[in-house]
Every structure is written in C-alpha cells, then in structure tokens.
Amino acid sequence: MKKELLVASAIVGSFGLASVADAASYSISGHTRVGMTGDDTDATTDATYGAVQSSSFSVSLSETLDSGIKVSTGFDLTDENDGATDNSGLTFTFTDGSKLDLVEAGNSIGTHIASVPSASGEQGVTGTTANSAPTGLTFANTSDALGFEWHSAADFAGIDGLKAGLSAAFGDDGDSSATSTAENSYSIGLNYVTETGDTTITVGGGFVVAEDSNSSTVNERGNQTAVALTAATGNLTVGAGFGSGSYVDANSSTSYEVDNAEVVTAGVKYVSDDITFAVGYVNGSAKDAAIGSNGANSDDYESVGVSIDYVVISGITATVGYSDTDAQEENTQATGNSGSSWYIGANVTF
C-alpha cells in the first residue's frame, strides 16, 4: 500500500497538482428558499395551495495571471430545485477593466439593460397556456452556448458613466422543420449612468438578432430592441422599460410565429431600514400564428405584483408577495393563467 501511495503522489505531482497552493482561489454562495403559495385562478372556484422549496449552491473560481489578467469561472451544484449541475464559461478581466466572456456568454442586451423594480416572491399564476404575449423586456434574448461577450471598461469612448457590450454566438444545428433553436446571433448593449442633483439615472438597453435553425419559420428565432430607465433618489427607485420585436415561441407544446410583440414594464421600490416595499407592472401584447404563417391572432398579458421584504437578521429575509394577472389568448380570456396569487416565505442565504 505504501508503494502505491508513493506512486500516486508522484503522478499527481507530475501534473502540478501536488498541493492546495496550486489551486485557484474560490468562494461559495447559495440560498434556500422555503414558503407557501395560494393561487385563485379564473378557471376554478376554489383556491389551490402549495409549498415552495428551492435551493442553490454556487462555486466561483478565479486566479490572476502574471500579466494581471484575471481568469474566472464557476458552477452551480444545484440549479434551484431540479438538482442539475450548471457550469459557467470563462471570463477574462483585463487590466484596463474590460472583460471577455467565452462559452455560454449570453447577449449584451440582457447584460446592459437597466433593471426595473419588480415585486419579489414566488407568487404567480402558471397554468398551461399558448399565450405568446411577452412578459419581460428581453423576451427574444436567446443564443447558442458557443459564443462570446465583450464588456467595455467604464467611461467607454471617453464618456463618463457609459459602458458598452458586443456579443455573438455561432450555432450550426442544421436546418430542421421540427424544432426551433438559435443559430448565429448578434447583440449590442449600452448602459449609461449619470447623476442629477441627488438622483442617479440609469439608461440601458440594446438589440439582439438570432437566426432560427427551423427552415420552415418566417421569423428569426429572436429579433428585438429594448430600453429601460431607472431613477434612484435616496431610498426610492422608480423605473420603466419598453421592448418590441418578433420571435419564434418554442416554449409551449406547439411552436408559433410571433409578430408585433410589445411589452411595457414599470416599477417602484422603497427601502426603509430593514424593510423593502416593491410594486411591479407588466403589460405585453403580440400576434401569433402557426409556423410558416404571419402572426394574426392577438394575445395579451397584464400583471401587477406587490411585495414586502423584511431582513430578520443578516442572511435571512422574510417575504410576503401578491400578484393579480389577466391573460388573453386570441381575444378570449385564458382563465387558467388569469387570477390572483400570494406567497409567504423566507430566503436564507450564505
């Protein structure tokens, strides 16, 4: 046994893995969210109740090269409550402050758009639906995992408070008439922060175009622009955003061509000591049709959510949330996706 251990040690040492000193720096974080929900949809006469139990455990790895370039990556041991492992790509942070993400890098529109306040919590009516109306500002934000995103340093082009991003991804799944996936995609994003008196104003957005692997589709897999603005004064933050474009809805049991998609979001957040009060609003509309056709049937989505977060102690936050949603499919109410929902729970982070 002693000889075997010596041989194993020699092999490990030959690969430069002999000690922890050769390992990259790391940090860990995660959460466990536990609570209960109640949904009262327009399709039922009685409310339904359920439990919410979800967790994540993330590991971040990084090391700085002799040149000063920082290399970082990471992975999730669990992805919420499905138990899946989610690996990150590579990020290179250069000495001038710019960054380059490689592999599963995402799109610049999603990175640079301003974050509009919205309600927290796990409330929401989520019945089976074919509604194609967008519910978020970056509804067409999609790309293949094989890609990159470049992030500028601060004060891009000599403009104080401006950051820019450029991303692209390259898929070659082959033409298909049965599925819809993103092939080549391109995105540009801009984010500008300035101060006026005691108010900090942030404007951010961009556009994305993603080709579709399905040879039968009329639309691109995603083609949209979006912009959002927030203003923060002391403990109060208000914001609003707008997105428009077209895409292929491949998230339901049947894929649809979606045209004239538009969405408006608005929100308010106020922080008072350990309490955060938030209100969020979403209004989306679109026209959808079968693959290969132009959108003709109108879908609509409208939702209002409110929440109160209370920091019980560092690392533990209690949340109470409520939402009311109205969904229309082809000018007819989607009763399974319309109604009210509430949530009471706690989030424990580390």
HUMO-V981013 format. One record per residue. N is the residue number from 1. RES is the residue in one letter. PSI is psi in radians with two decimals (none if undefined). D_FIRST is the distance of its C-alpha to the first C-alpha in whole Angstrom. Layout:
N:RES:PSI:D_FIRST
N:RES:PSI:D_FIRST
This chain:
1:M:-0.70:0
2:K:-0.73:4
3:K:-0.70:5
4:E:-0.70:5
5:L:-0.69:6
6:L:-0.72:9
7:V:-0.77:10
8:A:-0.73:11
9:S:-0.68:12
10:A:-0.71:14
11:I:-0.81:15
12:V:-0.77:17
13:G:-0.59:18
14:S:-0.40:20
15:F:0.13:22
16:G:0.43:23
17:L:0.55:21
18:A:-0.40:19
19:S:2.86:21
20:V:-0.42:24
21:A:-0.41:26
22:D:-0.04:26
23:A:2.70:27
24:A:2.71:31
25:S:2.61:33
26:Y:2.80:33
27:S:2.71:35
28:I:2.65:35
29:S:2.90:39
30:G:-3.03:40
31:H:2.83:42
32:T:2.20:43
33:R:2.18:46
34:V:2.33:48
35:G:-2.93:52
36:M:2.62:54
37:T:2.77:57
38:G:2.21:60
39:D:2.32:62
40:D:1.55:66
41:T:2.84:66
42:D:-0.11:70
43:A:-0.20:69
44:T:2.78:68
45:T:-0.37:70
46:D:2.54:67
47:A:2.66:65
48:T:2.61:61
49:Y:2.65:58
50:G:2.93:55
51:A:2.58:51
52:V:2.11:50
53:Q:1.93:46
54:S:2.61:44
55:S:2.77:41
56:S:2.64:40
57:F:1.97:37
58:S:2.47:37
59:V:2.18:34
60:S:2.29:36
61:L:2.43:34
62:S:2.72:36
63:E:2.61:36
64:T:2.21:38
65:L:2.90:38
66:D:-0.46:40
67:S:-0.16:43
68:G:-0.10:43
69:I:2.24:43
70:K:2.27:41
71:V:2.20:39
72:S:2.66:38
73:T:-2.87:37
74:G:-3.07:36
75:F:2.74:35
76:D:2.25:36
77:L:-0.58:34
78:T:2.54:37
79:D:1.62:40
80:E:-2.14:42
81:N:0.27:42
82:D:-0.10:41
83:G:0.23:37
84:A:2.64:37
85:T:2.29:35
86:D:1.91:38
87:N:2.56:36
88:S:2.87:39
89:G:-2.78:40
90:L:2.44:40
91:T:2.23:42
92:F:2.06:43
93:T:2.03:45
94:F:2.89:47
95:T:-0.35:49
96:D:0.00:52
97:G:-0.17:51
98:S:2.81:51
99:K:2.72:48
100:L:2.06:47
101:D:2.35:45
102:L:2.39:44
103:V:2.10:43
104:E:0.84:44
105:A:-0.43:46
106:G:-3.05:49
107:N:2.58:53
108:S:-0.45:55
109:I:-0.69:58
110:G:-0.54:55
111:T:-0.62:54
112:H:-0.17:57
113:I:2.47:59
114:A:2.54:60
115:S:1.90:59
116:V:2.33:62
117:P:2.54:62
118:S:2.90:61
119:A:2.51:60
120:S:3.05:57
121:G:3.05:55
122:E:0.29:54
123:Q:2.70:58
124:G:2.49:59
125:V:2.13:61
126:T:0.97:59
127:G:2.94:60
128:T:2.34:60
129:T:2.73:62
130:A:0.35:63
131:N:2.18:65
132:S:0.07:64
133:A:2.34:66
134:P:2.55:63
135:T:0.04:62
136:G:2.85:61
137:L:-0.56:62
138:T:0.94:59
139:F:-0.39:59
140:A:0.35:59
141:N:1.66:56
142:T:2.66:54
143:S:2.82:51
144:D:2.72:49
145:A:-0.43:45
146:L:1.62:45
147:G:-3.00:47
148:F:2.78:48
149:E:2.21:50
150:W:2.28:51
151:H:2.23:52
152:S:2.86:55
153:A:3.02:55
154:A:2.73:57
155:D:0.87:61
156:F:2.42:61
157:A:0.44:64
158:G:0.18:65
159:I:2.06:66
160:D:2.28:65
161:G:0.02:63
162:L:2.32:62
163:K:2.56:59
164:A:2.74:58
165:G:2.60:56
166:L:2.27:56
167:S:2.73:53
168:A:2.62:53
169:A:2.63:51
170:F:1.79:51
171:G:2.65:50
172:D:1.23:51
173:D:-0.14:50
174:G:2.62:53
175:D:2.45:57
176:S:2.50:57
177:S:0.08:60
178:A:-0.52:57
179:T:2.91:55
180:S:2.00:56
181:T:2.78:53
182:A:2.31:54
183:E:-2.12:53
184:N:2.37:55
185:S:2.67:55
186:Y:2.50:57
187:S:2.54:58
188:I:2.41:59
189:G:2.61:59
190:L:2.51:61
191:N:2.20:61
192:Y:2.23:63
193:V:2.27:64
194:T:2.87:67
195:E:2.36:68
196:T:1.82:72
197:G:-2.16:73
198:D:0.12:70
199:T:2.29:69
200:T:2.12:66
201:I:2.29:67
202:T:2.24:64
203:V:2.24:65
204:G:2.63:62
205:G:-2.79:62
206:G:-2.79:62
207:F:2.79:62
208:V:2.46:60
209:V:2.18:60
210:A:2.13:58
211:E:2.73:58
212:D:2.39:58
213:S:-0.29:56
214:N:2.03:59
215:S:-0.19:61
216:S:-0.19:64
217:T:2.59:64
218:V:-0.75:67
219:N:2.84:65
220:E:2.82:62
221:R:-0.61:59
222:G:2.40:60
223:N:1.75:63
224:Q:2.82:64
225:T:2.70:65
226:A:2.60:64
227:V:2.58:65
228:A:2.68:65
229:L:2.39:66
230:T:2.64:65
231:A:2.17:67
232:A:2.15:66
233:T:1.92:68
234:G:-2.15:67
235:N:-0.03:65
236:L:2.29:67
237:T:2.25:65
238:V:2.68:67
239:G:2.86:66
240:A:2.68:67
241:G:2.81:66
242:F:2.38:68
243:G:2.55:66
244:S:2.70:67
245:G:-2.73:67
246:S:2.81:66
247:Y:3.12:63
248:V:2.08:61
249:D:1.83:60
250:A:0.34:57
251:N:-0.12:56
252:S:-3.11:58
253:S:-0.44:58
254:T:2.36:60
255:S:2.61:61
256:Y:2.58:64
257:E:2.31:66
258:V:2.11:66
259:D:2.88:69
260:N:0.67:71
261:A:2.26:68
262:E:2.56:69
263:V:2.45:67
264:V:2.33:68
265:T:2.63:66
266:A:2.65:67
267:G:2.78:66
268:V:2.41:66
269:K:2.34:64
270:Y:2.26:65
271:V:2.20:62
272:S:1.79:64
273:D:-2.00:61
274:D:0.09:58
275:I:2.34:60
276:T:2.15:61
277:F:2.28:63
278:A:2.53:63
279:V:2.31:65
280:G:2.58:65
281:Y:2.39:67
282:V:2.35:66
283:N:2.00:69
284:G:2.65:68
285:S:2.69:70
286:A:2.89:69
287:K:2.25:71
288:D:2.84:69
289:A:2.98:69
290:A:2.72:67
291:I:2.31:65
292:G:-0.03:68
293:S:2.83:71
294:N:2.51:72
295:G:2.30:71
296:A:-0.43:74
297:N:2.23:73
298:S:2.31:73
299:D:2.53:70
300:D:2.66:70
301:Y:2.30:68
302:E:2.30:69
303:S:2.47:67
304:V:2.30:67
305:G:2.54:64
306:V:2.64:64
307:S:2.71:61
308:I:2.16:61
309:D:2.37:58
310:Y:2.12:57
311:V:1.78:54
312:V:-0.79:54
313:I:2.81:51
314:S:2.11:49
315:G:-0.19:47
316:I:2.09:49
317:T:2.23:52
318:A:2.49:54
319:T:2.40:56
320:V:2.16:59
321:G:2.72:60
322:Y:2.51:63
323:S:2.67:64
324:D:2.21:67
325:T:2.48:67
326:D:2.12:69
327:A:2.41:68
328:Q:2.28:71
329:E:2.02:70
330:E:0.82:73
331:N:0.25:75
332:T:2.38:74
333:Q:2.29:72
334:A:1.59:69
335:T:-0.55:69
336:G:-0.29:65
337:N:0.30:64
338:S:2.48:67
339:G:-2.92:67
340:S:2.76:66
341:S:2.52:63
342:W:2.81:61
343:Y:2.39:58
344:I:2.18:57
345:G:-3.05:53
346:A:2.59:51
347:N:2.11:48
348:V:2.10:45
349:T:2.77:44
350:F:none:41
